[in-house]
Structures are given as structure tokens and as C-alpha cells.
Amino acid sequence: MVSTLKLPVGIDSFEKIRRNNFYYIDKTKLIEQLVETGGEVTLFTRPRRFGKTLNMSMLKSFFEVGTDESLFDGLYISGNKELCDKYMGKYPVIFLSLKSAEGRSFDDARYMITELIGREAEKFKFLEHSEALSENDKDRYRAIISLCDGKYTMDEQLLVSSLQSLSQLLFIHYGQKAVILIDEYDVPLDKAFQNGYYKEMVSLIRGLFGKALKTNEFLQFAVLTGCLRVSKESIFTGLNNFEINSIVDIAHDEQFGFTDDEVRKLLTDYDRAERYPDVKEWYDGYHFGNTDIYCPWDVINFAKKLVFDTSARPSAFWINSSGNDMVKRFVDKADQTTRDEIEKLVAGGFVEKQLRLDLTYDEIDNTIDNLWSVLFTTGYLTTAGEVRLPDSESYAYKLVIPNKEVREVFVLQIQEWFKAVVAKDDDTMKLLSRAILDKDEKQIARQLNIVMSRMISILDTKASDDMKENFYHGLLLGLLRGSNPGWLIKSNRESGDGFSDILIKPEDPDAGIVIEVKYAKEMKNLDAACEAAMTQIREKRYDEALRDEGRCDILAYGIAFCRKRCRVVGEKIND
């Protein structure tokens, strides 16, 4: 029977999903794991859009005093009646999401954090009338809720102690320690790093978390989520009760993202099982602990498209859900060795790297190795295993691009980077243009070879010869258009008995240039490919469109490419 449940695109509220007939993939085993094996403070690091916020919402719904137990009917955790009786609905819960805590200045970002804490505190308005609280306690509570209107924005001490104070007041009221959930804890640090106030934000977050998590006798337990495992020394100094669960850890490896079985079931539930290969090619490939994982944001979005259009094509949902500054940063910083490694990744290969999983943001740009680490932890690369380093007890990760969607981000960023590099290289472009006008085949080949030696190839080795030829055609077209504003350049223009690759009308009204591009599988075939191009120009009379405009001084070029080398043959074509 086909499911009639709605697919929850962009909905990260567990309660809303369960109350409003949305499809839910059961991750409630995480509750059992946290209760049975979790520490006092647990940090989960996963890439963005892998279900962190929904899981935190689920934890809130389970542990919070007054919860609706029916939300968990039929889910895994409901089968553990002893655990549910002991823990469900038993704790005051403070749930703070920092995903919107950003600003161009430190004052703006701090204001956002104070407002978020104030709004969370307002959910406990009953504390103002609690018989268990003294008048002094109630005044402390009023000061915390005043944070949301900015009244105490400049009171650093109140802000830093707010979560600890709120948990104490809740303890006084309920006689029960509080659960603290902090979602996307590292967003303020990321934004601070990007906007130049990182040290100030580190100091604020260290103080806030230190009070709430380290010296808080009113804390039952805390869970934090984020993308990066920021160095313990920078934020969590002195937290001996602190456990970190990252994408390399086996514990909880199935609780963030979708497993293969879960994806197959979802597609079957909506009668779209035949599209499984597409979903796997585009959105699988991540490896968390011992489990292969799909990006849930992608799967849900694509599945919803398929419900309405069985022939829908996969799209880059995850990539388009936010910026890809980290890949841009990486490609911009790449030296020749790194560019060769990127080529290998794009072609479907792997690279071996030792990684640091506990960076501070201000260390990211220190070395290219740190950027490899960040790409891994943020989901742009994943692991395909480990290898032991020679003569060492250390191991390196085998890194790969996880799937077709992420590969597109690398290709797009490489293309943008290459355009920027070419635009800056005015000397090479002038030499290339002059050589084309002078029929200097060796100089044309030399300048093209120089350009290609600097670039990162994005040719998949499995691509057809036609696709590779199209790539080189596009490359040459981009170079010519970017460096010759006075030339009128046409691509795939009908001329004679066919369509010429490139027709050029230089500023000289009597001159015209015809270029045919070929791809050679091996270097030894470059000469033959050039001659085939020239033969095609002659037999198809590609110069005809130029001559129709009175351009009778025609130069023809056959240019053949193989990997990062090319060969050029040119001649004048007589009428």
C-alpha cells in the first residue's frame, strides 16, 4: 500500500512531524543509547542537513516535563517500557539552537545570543509565580527573560551565567536537575571567524558553556551538536565529563542520516523503488563509523519530487541549501600537488591523508592539511577506509568524494577558480591571441599547454570521448572570449556543409579564423587528430560563412588535446 504520509521537507520539529502525519524515520534508539551509555556532556559532530536538529527536538520531546507520551507510540523507544517509565517526561529541558546566532560584528552576534536565551527562558513563565522560588529567585528569572528585549545586552556576567541560573531556578521549582540541549553550537564561532571577531566569540562561548556544563550542579546531562569538533582547549577547557561522537566513531553511527535499508523502505513506501539507483548514485557514499549513510535532506527532497513526477531528475539539494565557502577556500589555496590530488578525487579516486578532527577555526588556514580535515568533517569528503603509514603506528584516512552531488560542487568551484586564474593571466592570453593571428602553431600550442598545466582537470576518466572533446572545446572558447573583446567569436555555427566548432571574426574586416577541436586518447595520436580536424574543415567548407561576409583571408586550425597537452596544425585556406 502506498504511503499517504506527507514528506517533511525542511521540518525539524519532532512534535510537528508526529502530530501532523508526516513520514518519520525512527531514530529514537538514540534515546536509549544516551541513557545507557552517554556521558554527562555529549557532543555530536555531523555535516549540516544530517538530522541533528530533528534529533535534538526528539530528545526534548522525550525528556521534557509534561511531554505527550503518544508522540512515541509505535516507535523503537516505546518498546523499552522500563526506560520510558523512568525517564520520559521527567526533566526540565533547556533547548537552545544557535543556528541563527550570527552577525557582522561581535555586538550583533552577542545580541542574537542574548535574545535566543531570553526567548528560551520565556517558555518557563510559570517561574515568576512559583511558590518554590523566593522573590530574589524571581528577580533573577526576570533578568534572564529581559535578555530577549536587549535590556541587558551589555551585561556580560548575566549572559554568561544565564543557562546555569535558569537550570538552577528550574531545579528549585521541580526538584529535578535540568537537561540542556545546545544545537549547532559552532555556528557563532564559524560566523565570528568569517567576520573577524573570533577571539571575542571564543571568550563568550567558553564562559557560557563553562558555567552551564562544567560548574553546574543543577545539570542532569547535556547534548550538543555541530559540524566541527572545535578544539577542547579553545571552548571546553576543564570539561572532564565531556564525550565527543564524530563521524569516525562507531557508537551512534546509524542515528544521524539514513541507512541503506531506511532509504529502500522509504522509496518502497511511496512506490518509487525503481529510482533507488539514482538515489544511491547522487546521495549515498558517506561513511559514519561502520555504516554507509545517505544525506537525509537530499533523500527527502528528491522523494517528494518523485511523488509528483516519477521521471524527476536528481538535483543538488544539499549543495544548494547553503554556501560552499570551504570548497572555494580549499581550491583557491591549492598548490600544484593539491591540484593533482583534486583531479584524482574528481576522477573517482582517493587520496591518503592524516587528519585533525579537533581544530580551532583560526587554525583552518594555517596549512592545506587543515583544510583537508575540515572538508572531511563537513561532508565534502568521506572515508573509504584507513591505511597504516610506513614505519609508523599512525594511520591515514583514504578520502573520497562521497557522491555525484558533491562532485558537482568541486567541478563548479574548479571552473570558477580556473576562470579567475585565466582572467589574471593577461600576458599568456595576449601571446595566445597574437600567435593565432600570426599562424604560429608552436606558440599557440605552447601557451595552451602553459594554461592547462596550471588547471585542475575535471574530466572523468569514464566520460565518453565526445564529452571530453566538448570539454576542450569549451575551454578554448572560454579562453578566446575572455581575452579578445574585439573579436566576434561563434561556437557551433552552421557553415558550409556542417557546424564548425569555432568561427572567429577578428577586428581586421578581411580576416577570418576557423578552429576544429579534437580529442586524442593517447599522446601518439595527436598529429593524426590534428590532420583529421583539418580534413573536416576543408571537406565541410567551414570557411564559407566567413567568406559570405567578405572575409577572404582565412586561417584554419586543427587543435588536438590529450590530457594536459595539445598539438596545433594551421594553414591558410584559399578561395
Secondary structure, 3 states (H helix, E strand, C coil): CCCCCECCCCCCCHHHHHHCCECCCCCCHHHHHHHHHCCCEEEEECCCCCCHHHHHHHHHHHHECCCCHHHHCCCHHHHCHHHHHHHCCCECEEEEECCCCCCCCHHHHHHHHHHHHHHHHHCCHHHHHCCCCCHHHHHHHHHHHHHHHCCCCCCHHHHHHHHHHHHHHHHHHHCCCEEEEEECCCHHHHHHHHHCCHHHHHHHHHHHHHHHHHCCCCEEEEEEEECCCCCHHHHCCCCCCEEEECCCCCCCCCCCCECHHHHHHHHHHCCCHHHHHHHHHHHCCEEECCEEEECHHHHHHHHHHHHHCCCCCCCCHHHHCCCCHHHHHHHHHCCHHHHHHHHHHHCCCCEEECCCCCCCHHHCCCCHHHHHHHHHHCCCCEEEEEEECCCCCCEEEEEECCCHHHHHHHHHHHHHHHHHHHHHCHHHHHHHHHHHHCCCHHHHHHHHHHHHHHCCCCCCCCCCHHHHHHHHHHHHHHHHHHHCCCCEEEEEEEECCEEEEEEEECCCCCEEEEEEEEECCCHHHHHHHHHHHHHHHHHHCCCHHHHCCCCCEEEEEEEEEECCEEEEEEEEECC
